[in-house]
């Protein structure tokens, strides 16, 4: 993974986070709000750690894992394109909680 690819990964991750952040929690059920909050906090941690991590400081193994996670994040970004309903966005992103968790753990 190059610095340019890492920058693209960070951009995708930030775009996905923004999609989750802008969801109107008032339009969700109580259970969906809990899922939203859990997903939002994990996604935020992943974004912060991605912003703070330098590609050059990551091990080769971590760089390879980031490359795989980058592909997953890019796929999420593409799935979210054009979605308007909060429940659709939440459904996709809550299903990707493992991606956010993996990013946050890898970049600590």
N, CA, C and O of each residue as an XYZ file, in Angstrom:
432
protein
N       0.853     -1.170      0.000
C       0.000      0.000      0.000
C       0.900      1.234      0.000
O       1.826      1.354      0.802
N       0.604      2.126     -0.904
C       1.365      3.369     -0.998
C       0.720      4.454     -0.138
O      -0.386      4.284      0.376
N       1.426      5.563      0.008
C       0.860      6.693      0.750
C      -0.417      7.193      0.087
O      -1.368      7.573      0.771
N      -0.441      7.194     -1.229
C      -1.631      7.635     -1.969
C      -2.805      6.694     -1.721
O      -3.936      7.141     -1.530
N      -2.536      5.397     -1.725
C      -3.592      4.416     -1.443
C      -4.086      4.556     -0.001
O      -5.281      4.421      0.264
N      -3.173      4.825      0.921
C      -3.565      5.012      2.311
C      -4.434      6.259      2.458
O      -5.407      6.257      3.213
N      -4.085      7.311      1.744
C      -4.892      8.537      1.769
C      -6.285      8.273      1.208
O      -7.271      8.791      1.732
N      -6.374      7.473      0.151
C      -7.677      7.118     -0.420
C      -8.487      6.282      0.569
O      -9.702      6.446      0.678
N      -7.812      5.387      1.290
C      -8.474      4.587      2.324
C      -9.047      5.494      3.405
O     -10.193      5.326      3.822
N      -8.251      6.452      3.856
C      -8.724      7.374      4.892
C      -9.919      8.180      4.409
O     -10.863      8.408      5.165
N      -9.883      8.609      3.164
C     -11.002      9.363      2.596
C     -12.258      8.503      2.555
O     -13.337      8.970      2.919
N     -12.133      7.261      2.119
C     -13.282      6.353      2.089
C     -13.842      6.133      3.482
O     -15.056      6.158      3.685
N     -12.954      5.920      4.435
C     -13.372      5.707      5.812
C     -14.099      6.937      6.358
O     -15.125      6.808      7.026
N     -13.576      8.113      6.077
C     -14.220      9.342      6.528
C     -15.590      9.524      5.876
O     -16.538      9.949      6.536
N     -15.700      9.206      4.587
C     -16.985      9.308      3.886
C     -18.023      8.370      4.491
O     -19.185      8.739      4.665
N     -17.592      7.163      4.805
C     -18.496      6.190      5.418
C     -18.928      6.683      6.797
O     -20.103      6.583      7.152
N     -17.992      7.209      7.569
C     -18.324      7.740      8.889
C     -19.331      8.882      8.772
O     -20.292      8.942      9.540
N     -19.120      9.772      7.833
C     -20.033     10.900      7.646
C     -21.436     10.413      7.330
O     -22.415     10.976      7.821
N     -21.543      9.371      6.515
C     -22.861      8.801      6.202
C     -23.576      8.331      7.456
O     -24.795      8.458      7.572
N     -22.828      7.798      8.375
C     -23.385      7.339      9.636
C     -23.675      8.512     10.566
O     -24.694      8.527     11.255
N     -22.791      9.480     10.583
C     -22.912     10.632     11.476
C     -24.155     11.474     11.170
O     -24.804     11.980     12.086
N     -24.481     11.621      9.907
C     -25.584     12.511      9.518
C     -26.964     11.863      9.650
O     -27.975     12.506      9.371
N     -27.014     10.620     10.063
C     -28.313      9.970     10.275
C     -29.064     10.701     11.384
O     -28.515     10.957     12.455
N     -30.306     11.029     11.118
C     -31.171     11.654     12.114
C     -31.634     10.576     13.086
O     -32.501      9.767     12.756
N     -31.058     10.564     14.280
C     -31.384      9.535     15.269
C     -32.861      9.567     15.640
O     -33.414      8.552     16.063
N     -33.505     10.718     15.486
C     -34.926     10.832     15.784
C     -35.808     10.023     14.847
O     -36.963      9.739     15.164
N     -35.268      9.655     13.703
C     -36.042      8.856     12.748
C     -35.897      7.357     12.986
O     -36.472      6.549     12.258
N     -35.127      6.991     14.008
C     -34.859      5.582     14.291
C     -35.660      5.102     15.502
O     -36.063      5.889     16.358
N     -35.876      3.803     15.544
C     -36.505      3.209     16.721
C     -35.488      3.204     17.868
O     -34.304      3.468     17.660
N     -35.953      2.908     19.047
C     -35.072      2.867     20.206
C     -33.932      1.868     19.999
O     -32.779      2.166     20.311
N     -34.247      0.709     19.484
C     -33.221     -0.319     19.244
C     -32.248      0.130     18.157
O     -31.042     -0.089     18.268
N     -32.768      0.750     17.120
C     -31.904      1.245     16.048
C     -30.981      2.344     16.556
O     -29.837      2.446     16.111
N     -31.464      3.170     17.484
C     -30.621      4.214     18.063
C     -29.440      3.614     18.819
O     -28.327      4.135     18.757
N     -29.685      2.522     19.530
C     -28.595      1.845     20.245
C     -27.560      1.312     19.262
O     -26.356      1.463     19.471
N     -28.038      0.689     18.190
C     -27.142      0.169     17.157
C     -26.375      1.329     16.513
O     -25.170      1.237     16.277
N     -27.089      2.409     16.236
C     -26.463      3.589     15.632
C     -25.357      4.124     16.522
O     -24.258      4.401     16.041
N     -25.624      4.272     17.799
C     -24.636      4.826     18.725
C     -23.412      3.919     18.824
O     -22.282      4.407     18.825
N     -23.622      2.619     18.907
C     -22.496      1.677     18.998
C     -21.654      1.712     17.722
O     -20.425      1.732     17.779
N     -22.322      1.720     16.586
C     -21.611      1.752     15.311
C     -20.893      3.080     15.128
O     -19.751      3.114     14.669
N     -21.555      4.167     15.482
C     -20.970      5.501     15.348
C     -19.713      5.637     16.196
O     -18.707      6.167     15.726
N     -19.755      5.171     17.424
C     -18.583      5.318     18.295
C     -17.407      4.485     17.796
O     -16.262      4.932     17.864
N     -17.673      3.285     17.297
C     -16.595      2.440     16.776
C     -16.040      3.018     15.480
O     -14.828      3.011     15.264
N     -16.916      3.517     14.621
C     -16.469      4.135     13.374
C     -15.633      5.379     13.664
O     -14.628      5.623     12.996
N     -16.044      6.162     14.653
C     -15.294      7.364     15.020
C     -13.890      6.995     15.494
O     -12.913      7.643     15.116
N     -13.793      5.968     16.312
C     -12.494      5.519     16.791
C     -11.611      5.095     15.619
O     -10.419      5.398     15.596
N     -12.191      4.399     14.655
C     -11.434      3.979     13.476
C     -10.940      5.185     12.683
O      -9.798      5.196     12.225
N     -11.780      6.192     12.518
C     -11.394      7.401     11.784
C     -10.260      8.124     12.506
O      -9.270      8.507     11.882
N     -10.399      8.307     13.796
C      -9.371      9.012     14.572
C      -8.047      8.272     14.491
O      -7.001      8.890     14.291
N      -8.083      6.977     14.643
C      -6.837      6.208     14.595
C      -6.239      6.203     13.196
O      -5.017      6.231     13.048
N      -7.073      6.167     12.178
C      -6.561      6.228     10.806
C      -5.911      7.583     10.533
O      -4.904      7.662      9.830
N      -6.485      8.639     11.084
C      -5.902      9.972     10.902
C      -4.571     10.109     11.633
O      -3.682     10.833     11.184
N      -4.437      9.426     12.739
C      -3.224      9.542     13.542
C      -2.121      8.561     13.139
O      -0.957      8.766     13.484
N      -2.468      7.524     12.429
C      -1.482      6.509     12.054
C      -0.749      6.932     10.783
O      -1.359      7.407      9.825
N       0.529      6.757     10.794
C       1.328      7.011      9.593
C       1.612      5.674      8.922
O       1.997      4.706      9.578
N       1.421      5.633      7.628
C       1.626      4.389      6.886
C       3.035      3.856      7.075
O       3.235      2.647      7.192
N       3.992      4.735      7.104
C       5.384      4.303      7.231
C       5.677      3.642      8.568
O       6.639      2.883      8.683
N       4.863      3.919      9.577
C       5.087      3.331     10.896
C       4.424      1.962     11.055
O       4.678      1.254     12.030
N       3.587      1.598     10.109
C       2.904      0.311     10.200
C       3.813     -0.811      9.720
O       4.611     -0.631      8.800
N       3.681     -1.961     10.349
C       4.454     -3.120      9.918
C       3.937     -3.589      8.561
O       2.855     -3.193      8.127
N       4.711     -4.426      7.907
C       4.287     -4.979      6.605
C       2.982     -5.751      6.749
O       2.109     -5.663      5.885
N       2.843     -6.509      7.837
C       1.614     -7.285      8.056
C       0.425     -6.353      8.228
O      -0.651     -6.602      7.685
N       0.623     -5.276      8.988
C      -0.461     -4.310      9.199
C      -0.820     -3.615      7.892
O      -1.993     -3.355      7.628
N       0.181     -3.314      7.079
C      -0.084     -2.675      5.792
C      -0.917     -3.584      4.890
O      -1.805     -3.114      4.179
N      -0.629     -4.882      4.922
C      -1.402     -5.839      4.123
C      -2.848     -5.915      4.623
O      -3.785     -5.971      3.827
N      -3.018     -5.917      5.944
C      -4.371     -5.947      6.503
C      -5.129     -4.670      6.165
O      -6.320     -4.711      5.856
N      -4.440     -3.544      6.224
C      -5.074     -2.272      5.880
C      -5.514     -2.287      4.423
O      -6.575     -1.756      4.093
N      -4.720     -2.882      3.555
C      -5.098     -2.965      2.137
C      -6.418     -3.721      1.982
O      -7.280     -3.309      1.206
N      -6.578     -4.807      2.707
C      -7.834     -5.577      2.663
C      -8.989     -4.777      3.253
O     -10.087     -4.761      2.697
N      -8.741     -4.120      4.368
C      -9.782     -3.309      4.994
C     -10.139     -2.105      4.123
O     -11.282     -1.649      4.120
N      -9.170     -1.606      3.399
C      -9.416     -0.500      2.483
C     -10.403     -0.910      1.398
O     -11.289     -0.138      1.031
N     -10.248     -2.124      0.889
C     -11.176     -2.624     -0.132
C     -12.583     -2.749      0.447
O     -13.561     -2.429     -0.227
N     -12.687     -3.207      1.678
C     -13.996     -3.324      2.330
C     -14.624     -1.950      2.542
O     -15.824     -1.768      2.337
N     -13.804     -0.989      2.952
C     -14.301      0.361      3.186
C     -14.757      1.011      1.884
O     -15.779      1.696      1.852
N     -14.004      0.798      0.820
C     -14.378      1.340     -0.487
C     -15.701      0.724     -0.949
O     -16.544      1.422     -1.513
N     -15.886     -0.564     -0.715
C     -17.147     -1.224     -1.079
C     -18.311     -0.639     -0.288
O     -19.397     -0.447     -0.834
N     -18.092     -0.356      0.990
C     -19.129      0.278      1.808
C     -19.480      1.655      1.257
O     -20.652      2.016      1.149
N     -18.455      2.410      0.914
C     -18.659      3.754      0.369
C     -19.524      3.679     -0.896
O     -20.418      4.503     -1.091
N     -19.258      2.707     -1.736
C     -20.022      2.546     -2.973
C     -21.455      2.109     -2.690
O     -22.379      2.565     -3.364
N     -21.658      1.236     -1.709
C     -23.004      0.777     -1.356
C     -23.851      1.924     -0.806
O     -25.067      1.946     -0.993
N     -23.213      2.865     -0.135
C     -23.938      3.971      0.488
C     -24.307      5.081     -0.498
O     -25.190      5.896     -0.230
N     -23.629      5.100     -1.623
C     -23.861      6.164     -2.607
C     -25.333      6.179     -3.015
O     -25.874      5.186     -3.502
N     -25.954      7.316     -2.805
C     -27.337      7.493     -3.231
C     -28.397      7.041     -2.243
O     -29.581      7.296     -2.463
N     -28.011      6.384     -1.168
C     -29.003      5.964     -0.184
C     -29.492      7.181      0.595
O     -28.696      8.023      1.008
N     -30.780      7.265      0.788
C     -31.366      8.399      1.513
C     -31.963      7.987      2.861
O     -31.938      8.763      3.816
N     -32.492      6.779      2.936
C     -33.174      6.354      4.159
C     -32.160      6.007      5.248
O     -31.213      5.252      5.027
N     -32.386      6.576      6.415
C     -31.499      6.334      7.548
C     -31.406      4.852      7.885
O     -30.333      4.356      8.228
N     -32.515      4.154      7.789
C     -32.509      2.734      8.152
C     -31.679      1.909      7.171
O     -31.069      0.912      7.557
N     -31.653      2.322      5.904
C     -30.825      1.611      4.920
C     -29.342      1.828      5.209
O     -28.550      0.886      5.194
N     -28.980      3.078      5.472
C     -27.585      3.400      5.788
C     -27.158      2.669      7.055
O     -26.093      2.053      7.100
N     -27.991      2.744      8.074
C     -27.671      2.076      9.335
C     -27.553      0.564      9.149
O     -26.673     -0.071      9.730
N     -28.432     -0.001      8.346
C     -28.374     -1.441      8.096
C     -27.052     -1.871      7.485
O     -26.471     -2.878      7.887
N     -26.586     -1.109      6.522
C     -25.306     -1.439      5.879
C     -24.150     -1.239      6.842
O     -23.284     -2.105      6.969
N     -24.134     -0.097      7.522
C     -22.985      0.222      8.367
C     -22.943     -0.570      9.661
O     -21.860     -0.881     10.155
N     -24.089     -0.900     10.216
C     -24.057     -1.727     11.428
C     -23.597     -3.139     11.086
O     -23.005     -3.826     11.918
N     -23.871     -3.565      9.858
C     -23.372     -4.864      9.406
C     -21.867     -4.866      9.186
O     -21.246     -5.924      9.089
N     -21.290     -3.679      9.108
C     -19.849     -3.550      8.880
C     -19.099     -3.178     10.147
O     -17.954     -2.729     10.080
N     -19.721     -3.356     11.281
C     -19.085     -3.003     12.544
C     -17.746     -3.716     12.710
O     -16.820     -3.161     13.301
N     -17.635     -4.932     12.197
C     -16.375     -5.668     12.287
C     -15.257     -4.980     11.511
O     -14.093     -5.058     11.904
N     -15.596     -4.310     10.414
C     -14.591     -3.577      9.641
C     -14.058     -2.420     10.478
O     -12.845     -2.231     10.574
N     -14.951     -1.650     11.079
C     -14.533     -0.523     11.921
C     -13.705     -1.006     13.106
O     -12.685     -0.409     13.449
N     -14.154     -2.089     13.723
C     -13.436     -2.653     14.866
C     -12.040     -3.093     14.468
O     -11.080     -2.836     15.195
N     -11.913     -3.751     13.326
C     -10.613     -4.210     12.847
C      -9.670     -3.041     12.578
O      -8.484     -3.099     12.904
N     -10.207     -1.989     11.985
C      -9.385     -0.803     11.701
C      -8.909     -0.176     13.013
O      -7.730      0.139     13.175
N      -9.838     -0.005     13.931
C      -9.487      0.622     15.215
C      -8.443     -0.200     15.972
O      -7.518      0.364     16.556
N      -8.583     -1.514     15.966
C      -7.621     -2.372     16.676
C      -6.254     -2.362     15.994
O      -5.218     -2.326     16.658
N      -6.267     -2.394     14.683
C      -5.017     -2.463     13.932
C      -4.191     -1.187     14.062
O      -2.961     -1.239     14.068
N      -4.854     -0.062     14.164
C      -4.162      1.227     14.146
C      -3.955      1.836     15.526
O      -3.663      3.028     15.624
N      -4.097      1.066     16.581
C      -3.916      1.693     17.898
C      -2.479      1.904     18.242
O      -2.171      2.420     19.316
